[in-house]
Amino acid sequence: MTFGQTFMSVLWAALGVQSSKARERDFTKGKPSHFILLGIGFTLAFVLIIAGVVKLVLHLAGL
């Protein structure tokens, strides 16, 4: 699998809308280490973005 395919699989899986065809492809052709690393990276980016948005909103609210 290419990096783009793996990234999109992680993204769709995180959103809960991955098709069964893509899931089957992931389990037959994908490497677990790639999914683990991208999953950790996606989770870290998500948490940092949410924390940044909260910090921005609190700053704009004057708190």
N, CA, C and O atoms as a DFTB+ gen file, in Angstrom:
252 C
 N C O
     1  1       0.832      -1.178       0.000
     2  2       0.000       0.000       0.000
     3  2       0.879       1.245       0.000
     4  3       1.963       1.253       0.583
     5  1       0.404       2.284      -0.654
     6  2       1.144       3.541      -0.678
     7  2       0.875       4.313       0.609
     8  3      -0.034       3.988       1.373
     9  1       1.689       5.340       0.828
    10  2       1.506       6.187       2.011
    11  2       0.129       6.845       1.984
    12  3      -0.547       6.918       3.009
    13  1      -0.280       7.317       0.822
    14  2      -1.580       7.975       0.700
    15  2      -2.736       7.046       1.023
    16  3      -3.683       7.445       1.700
    17  1      -2.668       5.813       0.545
    18  2      -3.724       4.843       0.839
    19  2      -3.781       4.535       2.327
    20  3      -4.861       4.443       2.910
    21  1      -2.614       4.375       2.936
    22  2      -2.564       4.085       4.363
    23  2      -3.088       5.267       5.168
    24  3      -3.845       5.085       6.122
    25  1      -2.688       6.476       4.788
    26  2      -3.151       7.675       5.482
    27  2      -4.662       7.822       5.384
    28  3      -5.324       8.113       6.380
    29  1      -5.211       7.623       4.191
    30  2      -6.654       7.746       4.018
    31  2      -7.394       6.660       4.795
    32  3      -8.474       6.915       5.328
    33  1      -6.839       5.469       4.865
    34  2      -7.457       4.400       5.647
    35  2      -7.504       4.769       7.124
    36  3      -8.514       4.544       7.791
    37  1      -6.416       5.334       7.633
    38  2      -6.381       5.755       9.039
    39  2      -7.387       6.876       9.266
    40  3      -8.099       6.871      10.270
    41  1      -7.455       7.829       8.354
    42  2      -8.393       8.947       8.480
    43  2      -9.839       8.462       8.483
    44  3     -10.616       8.831       9.363
    45  1     -10.203       7.636       7.502
    46  2     -11.577       7.145       7.423
    47  2     -11.916       6.253       8.611
    48  3     -13.038       6.294       9.116
    49  1     -10.963       5.452       9.059
    50  2     -11.199       4.598      10.222
    51  2     -11.403       5.445      11.479
    52  3     -12.242       5.113      12.317
    53  1     -10.652       6.526      11.615
    54  2     -10.811       7.408      12.774
    55  2     -12.179       8.077      12.762
    56  3     -12.758       8.330      13.819
    57  1     -12.694       8.362      11.578
    58  2     -14.015       8.982      11.459
    59  2     -15.136       7.951      11.506
    60  3     -16.306       8.309      11.643
    61  1     -14.786       6.684      11.393
    62  2     -15.764       5.610      11.487
    63  2     -16.556       5.358      10.219
    64  3     -17.669       4.835      10.279
    65  1     -15.997       5.722       9.067
    66  2     -16.733       5.567       7.805
    67  2     -15.966       4.741       6.772
    68  3     -16.209       4.880       5.573
    69  1     -15.071       3.907       7.206
    70  2     -14.280       3.105       6.280
    71  2     -15.124       1.973       5.692
    72  3     -15.872       1.309       6.409
    73  1     -14.994       1.765       4.388
    74  2     -15.761       0.704       3.731
    75  2     -15.165      -0.664       4.051
    76  3     -13.995      -0.783       4.415
    77  1     -15.993      -1.684       3.906
    78  2     -15.509      -3.047       4.186
    79  2     -14.464      -3.470       3.156
    80  3     -13.550      -4.232       3.472
    81  1     -14.598      -2.976       1.930
    82  2     -13.614      -3.300       0.889
    83  2     -12.237      -2.734       1.259
    84  3     -11.221      -3.415       1.123
    85  1     -12.216      -1.476       1.731
    86  2     -10.952      -0.859       2.135
    87  2     -10.373      -1.553       3.360
    88  3      -9.158      -1.726       3.460
    89  1     -11.235      -1.952       4.292
    90  2     -10.771      -2.646       5.489
    91  2     -10.133      -3.980       5.127
    92  3      -9.092      -4.341       5.676
    93  1     -10.748      -4.709       4.210
    94  2     -10.176      -5.984       3.762
    95  2      -8.821      -5.768       3.093
    96  3      -7.890      -6.543       3.309
    97  1      -8.710      -4.713       2.278
    98  2      -7.438      -4.390       1.627
    99  2      -6.375      -4.081       2.672
   100  3      -5.230      -4.515       2.546
   101  1      -6.753      -3.332       3.702
   102  2      -5.812      -2.974       4.761
   103  2      -5.257      -4.209       5.456
   104  3      -4.056      -4.294       5.711
   105  1      -6.131      -5.171       5.764
   106  2      -5.695      -6.360       6.481
   107  2      -4.885      -7.309       5.611
   108  3      -4.073      -8.076       6.130
   109  1      -5.091      -7.272       4.288
   110  2      -4.351      -8.199       3.429
   111  2      -3.056      -7.593       2.904
   112  3      -2.072      -8.312       2.727
   113  1      -3.035      -6.285       2.652
   114  2      -1.862      -5.681       2.019
   115  2      -1.095      -4.702       2.895
   116  3       0.055      -4.378       2.596
   117  1      -1.709      -4.227       3.965
   118  2      -1.064      -3.212       4.795
   119  2      -0.137      -3.802       5.831
   120  3      -0.263      -4.965       6.215
   121  1       0.801      -2.977       6.281
   122  2       1.718      -3.374       7.348
   123  2       1.228      -2.765       8.659
   124  3       0.951      -1.567       8.720
   125  1       1.120      -3.577       9.702
   126  2       0.616      -3.066      10.979
   127  2       1.423      -1.885      11.515
   128  3       0.852      -0.952      12.081
   129  1       2.731      -1.918      11.343
   130  2       3.563      -0.836      11.871
   131  2       3.213       0.502      11.229
   132  3       3.249       1.535      11.898
   133  1       2.876       0.497       9.944
   134  2       2.499       1.744       9.269
   135  2       1.198       2.300       9.843
   136  3       1.068       3.504      10.060
   137  1       0.246       1.414      10.085
   138  2      -1.034       1.859      10.642
   139  2      -0.863       2.366      12.069
   140  3      -1.492       3.348      12.461
   141  1      -0.021       1.704      12.837
   142  2       0.210       2.123      14.220
   143  2       0.856       3.499      14.258
   144  3       0.415       4.374      15.003
   145  1       1.899       3.693      13.458
   146  2       2.589       4.983      13.449
   147  2       1.680       6.111      12.962
   148  3       1.655       7.189      13.557
   149  1       0.939       5.868      11.888
   150  2       0.026       6.899      11.396
   151  2      -1.108       7.145      12.378
   152  3      -1.548       8.285      12.529
   153  1      -1.590       6.108      13.047
   154  2      -2.643       6.278      14.040
   155  2      -2.184       7.126      15.215
   156  3      -2.916       7.997      15.686
   157  1      -0.973       6.868      15.683
   158  2      -0.415       7.675      16.774
   159  2      -0.220       9.115      16.324
   160  3      -0.546      10.048      17.057
   161  1       0.309       9.295      15.124
   162  2       0.506      10.649      14.590
   163  2      -0.805      11.393      14.419
   164  3      -0.900      12.574      14.752
   165  1      -1.822      10.703      13.897
   166  2      -3.127      11.328      13.714
   167  2      -3.724      11.730      15.063
   168  3      -4.265      12.827      15.204
   169  1      -3.623      10.845      16.048
   170  2      -4.164      11.132      17.373
   171  2      -3.452      12.314      18.012
   172  3      -4.098      13.183      18.598
   173  1      -2.145      12.355      17.906
   174  2      -1.371      13.463      18.455
   175  2      -1.748      14.777      17.786
   176  3      -1.946      15.784      18.466
   177  1      -1.849      14.779      16.457
   178  2      -2.238      15.993      15.725
   179  2      -3.639      16.430      16.122
   180  3      -3.881      17.624      16.302
   181  1      -4.562      15.494      16.260
   182  2      -5.938      15.814      16.648
   183  2      -5.978      16.479      18.021
   184  3      -6.644      17.499      18.198
   185  1      -5.274      15.909      18.984
   186  2      -5.250      16.450      20.344
   187  2      -4.635      17.847      20.344
   188  3      -5.154      18.748      21.004
   189  1      -3.544      18.036      19.617
   190  2      -2.900      19.353      19.570
   191  2      -3.798      20.399      18.905
   192  3      -3.834      21.547      19.348
   193  1      -4.507      20.026      17.872
   194  2      -5.423      20.959      17.209
   195  2      -6.573      21.339      18.137
   196  3      -6.924      22.515      18.232
   197  1      -7.158      20.367      18.816
   198  2      -8.248      20.656      19.753
   199  2      -7.750      21.547      20.892
   200  3      -8.439      22.491      21.277
   201  1      -6.575      21.264      21.431
   202  2      -6.016      22.089      22.501
   203  2      -5.756      23.515      22.002
   204  3      -6.001      24.479      22.728
   205  1      -5.267      23.650      20.779
   206  2      -5.032      24.973      20.210
   207  2      -6.318      25.757      20.009
   208  3      -6.358      26.960      20.271
   209  1      -7.370      25.088      19.546
   210  2      -8.663      25.759      19.353
   211  2      -9.224      26.211      20.697
   212  3      -9.725      27.330      20.811
   213  1      -9.148      25.356      21.714
   214  2      -9.632      25.724      23.043
   215  2      -8.852      26.909      23.590
   216  3      -9.438      27.834      24.152
   217  1      -7.546      26.886      23.430
   218  2      -6.702      27.982      23.908
   219  2      -7.049      29.286      23.184
   220  3      -7.102      30.346      23.807
   221  1      -7.281      29.210      21.891
   222  2      -7.648      30.392      21.098
   223  2      -8.993      30.949      21.553
   224  3      -9.133      32.160      21.724
   225  1      -9.981      30.081      21.752
   226  2     -11.307      30.521      22.188
   227  2     -11.229      31.160      23.564
   228  3     -11.841      32.202      23.798
   229  1     -10.490      30.555      24.469
   230  2     -10.343      31.145      25.805
   231  2      -9.633      32.484      25.738
   232  3      -9.987      33.405      26.473
   233  1      -8.649      32.610      24.880
   234  2      -7.934      33.879      24.714
   235  2      -8.865      34.951      24.171
   236  3      -8.862      36.082      24.659
   237  1      -9.657      34.609      23.171
   238  2     -10.585      35.563      22.575
   239  2     -11.716      35.934      23.529
   240  3     -12.279      37.024      23.429
   241  1     -12.050      35.037      24.450
   242  2     -13.088      35.317      25.440
   243  2     -12.559      36.153      26.603
   244  3     -13.330      36.611      27.446
   245  1     -11.250      36.348      26.645
   246  2     -10.648      37.163      27.691
   247  2     -10.410      36.420      28.994
   248  3     -10.276      37.042      30.048
   249  1     -10.357      35.107      28.931
   250  2     -10.131      34.332      30.142
   251  2      -8.702      33.892      30.250
   252  3      -8.332      33.224      31.216
